[in-house]
Amino acid sequence: MSNSTIEIQNYLKKLGEAAVRAERTLARASTAQKNRALLTAARMMKEKESEIIAANGVDVDAAAAKGMSVSMQDRLRLTGKRIDDIAEGLRQVAALPDPVGDVLDGGTRPNGLRIVKTRVPLGVLGIIYEARPNVTADAAALCVKSGNACILRGGKEAINSNEIIARVFRDALAEADLPEDCVRLITDTSRETATEFMKLDGYVDVLIPRGGAGLIQAVLTQATVPVIQTGTGNCHVYVDRAADLQMATKIVINAKTQRPSVCNAMETLLIHAAVAERFLPEIAAELLSRGVELRVCGKCASILAASGYVQTSDGSAAGQFKLADESDWATEYDDLILAVKIVDTLEEAIDHVSRYTTHHSEAIVTSDYNAATDFQLSIDAACVYVNASTRFTDGFEFGLGAEIGISNQKLHTRGPMGLKELTTIKYLINGNGQVRG
Amino acid sequence: MSNSTIEIQNYLKKLGEAAVRAERTLARASTAQKNRALLTAARMMKEKESEIIAANGVDVDAAAAKGMSVSMQDRLRLTGKRIDDIAEGLRQVAALPDPVGDVLDGGTRPNGLRIVKTRVPLGVLGIIYEARPNVTADAAALCVKSGNACILRGGKEAINSNEIIARVFRDALAEADLPEDCVRLITDTSRETATEFMKLDGYVDVLIPRGGAGLIQAVLTQATVPVIQTGTGNCHVYVDRAADLQMATKIVINAKTQRPSVCNAMETLLIHAAVAERFLPEIAAELLSRGVELRVCGKCASILAASGYVQTSDGSAAGQFKLADESDWATEYDDLILAVKIVDTLEEAIDHVSRYTTHHSEAIVTSDYNAATDFQLSIDAACVYVNASTRFTDGFEFGLGAEIGISNQKLHTRGPMGLKELTTIKYLINGNGQVRG
């Protein structure tokens, strides 16, 4: 191990020790005190607006000079309006119920032991995310409200923005008489530091990566700390033979085009053969008119060609489509691209989804009770929809009030993660001298 | 990557594919059908008793020839009585309620979407364990009852025993019209195969190691599949100044000596200074008479010496003790050894426990309401006891009816894991054409 690796580990251990120490106070802090910190942070974000925007400007200028794409620059940029949004987000988290201390279950055992299963914070959360400075405030707020200390590692392009936002948040904690170290930012943005951070066992209880597939994969292969995997969504909509086709049209358009870049957007459309000749040309027109590129199976290609659509090798212009290959069924485009396949039976649809699902969100459109039930019970995913858009998989839409991500692993939790999902359990056991026989 | 690694990966992928396929049927199997498989397996274990004992004899003889310790040989050995216990265990799991399909939460959103949060199997579980053939039947039963397919990798010394037990279990599945591949045993017992097994992402949903600290550490560092960490228990009992000392004596003796080899046994005793002069000599006599070796702090040493006990460098004979060093506070002996420390305050006790806890089971003995509350709320562990022995942390004692292990990580679950803890959630969402605005 090189000297620099040891230095990095020592740096991270120091952060970790501070967070663990702060967590012992935060875990028992009252809801009122945590809310005071959040509301103070909201006020101070606005008070420090010009400084935050100035620091952010340094990041944006440096990123632009390095050739960052305009859309990425946009995600990095903070404005007065966006700082309003950050402050409003903090106030919303303050308004949510505090899950810590909830009693989940309990009872008295035959020997008189009284067991109460309660909700407690997870402890110290590690959050790794990309160059989106609003996540710094957002993640810190969700952690603090749920009684968790956090160590944040944001994208290096946002370092100046993150530093000032974390500073303001830590000042707000201090004003509410909570330890500043409830929120720690890793200011050494090297890749090696990120890798060592994923191995901070004994200090970090859970690691949550928020970002694209590359980040998530890196965390999964390198982390020794337990991870909650979020965000990969190769979502399907299956239009059954018994679908209300008008409803199917609405749902397909919404699931694909309302916000194509997100994980709950549809990536593959499956159509039952019995309705394909009617439905496919119609929906193709709707999708193409919205700029969606179609990558279709052979049967689809025949129907589309018979309806006057033109097969090309790139399929990107209006009135055109291209043939899908095997990789298309497995791809999360996060873009205005849709794979389309005709299936002969419900079973074939279930088989296809089962093979390619990332266990996120899957939907069937049907008026057939048995088809709805079969699909919903057979498909192994966090959220299985009947007659609704996959786009609803979201903490706000589910009524959780906030969201730190959408888990598509099966351990711990699945689907949208709100405050409750940032807790674990603790058994409180009270006796009067019981011993085991 | 070597040819042999690729061969191992292909072998494991085939097992994984078979398990995933079998799981699709098992996840939707009725409780009655799963129970039929378990009861059939119970009957068949007894029918095949002589064959199982013969296969086990091959394992025991080979292990003895290789110099396996007598106590390890005892864990490996099967007898008619132990096969009765295996069969009885299968019947007990059949009698437990099936958690699959439980409705956990739900409601109707303002837009009319009806959301139901249900319990579903985790999927395919990987279980890695040591040379204890009864675990093969036990783990398979818990997995099948909770709707999970499993891939089992037992200690290589038990391979013949495991093969025949898995064979009988698979025959029972077939007789109940369930896929045999719901239970797969890895018959290649090489270390490299175990390592590759920990990386079987996409096939194995969750890995549960059952065994000692070495096995758990190996899994934590090598696995890319999500892991539930079980079993490390550096448990403390703190005897407060306001303790009923008669009760404290009973609890301390029970927590240390009733079964010292298990994870919920006490490893360190903390005593408040105000009661140490009275309590320590008494409890020392009780523990020493039961063969417990004492490793004590300097203050304890003075009190013990004043009471006529003799300090030695090994402290193993009656009437003797030795000085503890720093490593003793962190050691899980799993043996008749106890570290003992005097603390001046409740806060010092909480600090000591917080520093050395493995977050498993911790206890306070006190009649002081505030001390009890403070200890219970401050200590970060799965189970925090007031006036009871730590030995109760157990699936059966908690009324779960069975146990696959005790989680001492915070993700997913904490404490004893029964059937419910082998499930995850699935949201069933029903609409009538809702799209997101």
Interface residues (C-beta under 8 A of the other chain):
Chain A: R24 A27 R28 G107 R109 L113 I115 V120 L122 G123 D201 D205 V206 L220 T221 T224 P226 V227 I228 Q229 D244 M247 K250 I251 I253 N254 A255 Q258 S354 A372 Q376 L377 S378 D380 A381 A382 C383 V384 Y385 V386 N387 A388 S389 R391 F392 T393 E397 F398 G399 Q409 K410 L411 H412 T413 R414 G415 T424 I425 K426 Y427 L428 I429 N430 G431 N432 G433 Q434 V435 R436
Chain B: R24 A27 R28 G107 R109 L113 I115 V120 L122 G123 D201 D205 V206 L220 T221 T224 P226 V227 I228 Q229 D244 M247 K250 I251 I253 N254 A255 Q258 S354 A372 Q376 L377 S378 D380 A381 A382 C383 V384 Y385 V386 N387 A388 S389 R391 F392 T393 E397 F398 G399 Q409 K410 L411 H412 T413 R414 G415 T424 I425 K426 Y427 L428 I429 N430 G431 N432 G433 Q434 V435 R436
